[in-house]
Amino acid sequence: MSASASLDQKVKQAVLDVLRELNIEPPTLLPFDQTSTLEPFLLECLEEVRRRNYISPPVEEKHIRIGATVGHYVWLLPSLVPHKLALLASLLMGLYYCIDDGCFAPQSLAEHAGRLVSGQVQLERGLGHAAALLEEVAGMYESVVGDLLRMAHQAYVMGNYLEGRMAGEGKTSLLTVGQWEVNKNAPAFPSVMKTITSAATALYLLSFPPAVPFTSYLQTLPDGIAIHDNTADIMSYYKESLVGEFNRVEQIAQLHGLSGPDMLAELVQSTIACHERVVRALGASDPTRALRLVECHEQAVRGFVVFQALHPRYKLRDFGVFSF
């Protein structure tokens, strides 16, 4: 087996381990065009975003479709949160993917939070639309959860700006383009950066309906975020490795003297431990809601992983584990 084939096999195994842990059987998954509930929800999301006049450069229909597909699996199918929340959260995710794709100018991202808190107009309309959507979603929850969502939103936008700065200014002659030296005296930094630059906090908080008291799940937030961060890292590693992206997996692998694919196995074990703790904590936090809380968490994580497994963006069909 060639070195490249061996690395791909390790990545494939990590993906399969995550699917197995979440009781997802790849052969049973249906492609998007055979999933009857997907297209109607996509059309509903597109109708809403057009009504709001949110599709304007650099935001494109493709971003809304990605967000709607996320929402279809994370919120719509489980039917554990109100439909309006599923709709608005899906639109927000679409705009997050637009930010992630580098659609907005760095200066627009850098000034986003300052303009937001001072009431100034954003430098680009799409960022203003994202902030407006976030405010609607946050307003559906208790003030504590709403504020956590607002903080996560500002961190996400700022974090994407920081990623560009780290990649642009951290280069040395010994590193490839986009890399930066991970300081061995700051081992927690890659994981903190990952949380800032991901939608993990929002995904975990929005797993639970607004009517559920936040005290029932607040203590599980660190592990819940870690689960979303880790599974996203594992499911997206293959497509990022194809373009040489210096992602968190490569960053923490550098710290431990491992290859990225070898580091994936460590993340799988960490994810399993976090997941077990969250299930136990949710089960003990509120006996009257225990089963519902666990279901909310498990269905949301499962839904996001299924989305990543199926979406062409992640290129996981290359592994040949699906029936199509």
N, C-alpha and C positions, 0 to 999 in steps of 0.2 A: 504493500500500500504506500503510495506517495505521501510526502509530508502534507501536501495540500489536501489530499483525500482524508488523511488522518485527522486534520484539523476540522474539516467539514463534518466528519463523523462525530467528533466531540460536541460540536455545536448542535447537530441534529439530536444527539442523545440528551443534551440539556433541555432542548425544546420538548422532546417526548416526555422527559421526567416532569416538567411543569404541567403538561397536559394530563399526565397520569395522576399527579397529586390533586388536580382539580376534577378528576373523574370525567375527563373529556376524551372520547375515543375518536381519533382522527378519521377513521373510515366512515363514521356516522355523520360527519359534518357535511352540510349541503352547500354548494356554491351559491353565491349571491343571487344569480338569476333563477335558482330553483327554490328560493326562500320567499314564500308568498307574502309575508308580512313586511318585507323590506321596502319594496318599491313604493307602496302607499305611504309609508312613513317618510321616505325620501321626498316624495312629492309634497307632503304636508309641510315639511321643513322648508322646502324651496318656496312654497307659496307664502309662508310666513316671512321669510327673509326678503322676498321681493316686495311684500306689502310694506315692510319697514324700509325698503330701499337700501338694504345693507350690501348688496352685491355691486361693488364699484371698485375699480383697480386700487390696490393690488388684490383685493378679495375677489375670488372667482367662484363660480358654481362648484368647481371640483372640491374646494375646501369645505363648502357646506355639505356636500355629499359625503365627504369623509366623516365630518362631525355627526351627521345623521346616521351613518352606519354604526359609529360608536354607540350613539344613543339607542339605536334599535336593539343592540345586544345587551347593553349595560342597564338601560332603564325601561324600554318599551316591553320587551319580551317578559322580563320578570314581573312586570306590573306591580311593583312594590312601592312606587312613588307616584304622586299625581301626574296625570298626563301632561298638564301644562309645564310642570317641572322637567319632565322628560324632553319636551319640545325645546324649551329655552336652554336647557343644559346642552342639548345637542348642537344648537346654533352656536353656543359659546365654545364648544369643543372645535367646531369648524373654524372659528376665528383663531383659536389657539394653534391649530395646525397651520394656518396661514402665517402666524408669527414664527412657528417652528421652521417653516420653509424659507425663512429669511426674506419675507415679502416687504417688510417695512425697513425704512432707513435707520441705521444705528442711532442717529440723533433723535429720531422720533421715539425710539425705545428708551433712550437715556433720559428724556424729559417727561416721559409718560407719568410717573408717579407724582412729580412736582406739579405738573399741570393738573393732575386729577385732584389733589388735595387743595389746590388753590382755586379751583373752579375755572381754570383756563381751558380753552378749546385745544384738543389734541392736534399735533402737527399733521396727522393723517387721519382721515375720517374713520377708517377701519378700527383704529385703536379706540376712538370714541364710541363706536358701536359696541366693541367688546366690553368696555367699561359700563355702558348702559345695560347690556345684557347681564353682566355680573351683578349689578345693583338690583335688578329685578329678581334674580335667583337668590341672592343673599337676603333680600327682603322677605322671602317666603319662610325663613328660618328664625329661630330665636336669635337675639342680638349677639350672643357669644359666637354661635356658629356662623352667623352672617359676617362678623368681624374676621373670623378665621379665614373665611372665603375671600374677603377683601384683601387681607394680608397676603394670602397665597397668590391671588391675581397679580398684585403689584410685584411680588417676588418673581413670578413667572416671566413677566415682561422684562424686568430689570435683569433677571438671570440670563435671558437670551441675549441681552446686550453684553453682559459679562463674558459669556461664552465666546463671542466674537473677539472681544478684547484679549482674552486669555490666549486664543489661538493666534491672534495677530501679533501680539507683543511678547509671547513666551517662547518664540522659536530661537533655537541656537543652531550652530552649524552641525551639531551632532544629532539633531532631531529632524524628523520628516516634517513636511508642511502641516501646520495645524496642531502640532504637538507642543507641549510645554513640560518643563521638568516638575514632577510632583515632589514637593519638599517632604523628605522623610520625617521631619519634625512636625508635620501637619497631616497626619494620616487620615483624619476625619474629613478633610476638605473635599475630596472627590464625592463623598456621599452627601455632604451638605449641599454642594453645588448641584448634584443630581436632583435633590428634593426641590431646590429653588427653581431649577429649569424644567421641571416636569409638572404635569397636571395631577400628580399623585394625591396631593392634599385635597384638591377639589373632588377627585374621583372617590376618595374614601368618604369624605363628609357627605357627598351627594348620594352615597349608597343608602342612606337612611332617610325615611320620610320626615318632612318638617314637623309632624305631630309627635314624633318620638323625642322624649326629653334628652338633651345632649349629654346629661350626666350618665345616661345608660351606656354610652360608647366613647366618651371623651378620653378615658384612660387608655383605650386601645389605639389612639391616634398614631403614636410613633410606630408601632408594629404594622398598623394598617397602611401607613404611608410606605414603609419599607417593602411590604408585599407588592404594592403597585409599582414601586421603583424597580425592584428586583425582577419581577416578571416582565416588565417593559424592557429592561436591559437584555434579558435572555431572549425574548421574542424578536427584538430589533437588532441583535448583535450581528446576525448574518448579513443583512442588507447594509449595515453601517461598515462592516469589515470590507465589503466589496469596493467601497470608495475610500478606504483607509481612514475612517473617522476615529479620532482619538477620544473615545467615549469613556464612561466611568469604568467599564470593565477593564479596558486597557490601562486606565489610570491606577486602579487598585492592584492590577496585576503587576504593574511596574514597581509598586511599593513592595510587593511580596516576591519579586523575582520569578514570576510565573508568566506563561503565555496567556493571552486573552481567553482562548477556548478552555484552558485548564482552570481559569478563574471562574468560569461559568458553573462548574460543578460545585464550587464553594458557595456560589450564590443560590444554587438550587437548595442546598442543605439549610442555608440561612432562611430562605423563603419558607421551607417546611416548618422550621422552628417558630418563625413569626406567626404563621398561619395557625398552628396549634395553640399558641398563646392567645391569639385573638378569639378563637372559637371558645376556649375555656373562659376567658374574661367576659365575653359577651353572654355566655351561658350563665355566669354567676352574677352578673351585674343587676339584672332585673328579672326575677323568675316569671313574672306575668308576661314578659315580652321576649324571653330568652330565645325561643325557637325562631321568632320573626327577625330578631336582631341578627342571629347567625345566618339566616337565609338571605337577608339584605346584603350582608358582607360577601357571602360566598357567591351569590348570583352576580353581583357587580364585578368581582374579580374574574369570575368565569367568563362573563360577557366580554370584558375587555380583552382577555386572552384569546377568545374565539375570534373576535374582530381582527386581532393581529395575525392570527393563524391563517385567516381566509383572505385578507386584503392583499392585492397585488403589491402594494407599497412595501410589504415586508419580505416578499420573494420566497416565502417558505414552501411554496409548491415545488421549488427546486429539489426538495428532499424526497418527494414522491411518497409521502405518508398518507395522502388523501385518496379517496376513491375516484377522483375526477382529475 
